[in-house]
Amino acid sequence: MGEETSDSPYFLDWGRSNNAMKEGTILLLSVLAAVVLFTMLALH
């Protein structure tokens, strides 16, 4: 139960800088999706 109490403020702090993280994650996912699609096309 102590972990949950100390996890709340950390989560709030992380949420503030979540916008930058979202952009990076979206970029990473886009590149990953492109690589997967290219691999599937190459295999087929």
Rosetta blueprint (number, residue, H / E / L):
1 M L
2 G H
3 E H
4 E H
5 T H
6 S H
7 D H
8 S H
9 P H
10 Y H
11 F H
12 L H
13 D H
14 W H
15 G H
16 R H
17 S L
18 N H
19 N H
20 A H
21 M H
22 K H
23 E H
24 G H
25 T H
26 I H
27 L H
28 L H
29 L H
30 S H
31 V H
32 L H
33 A H
34 A H
35 V H
36 V H
37 L H
38 F H
39 T H
40 M H
41 L H
42 A H
43 L H
44 H L
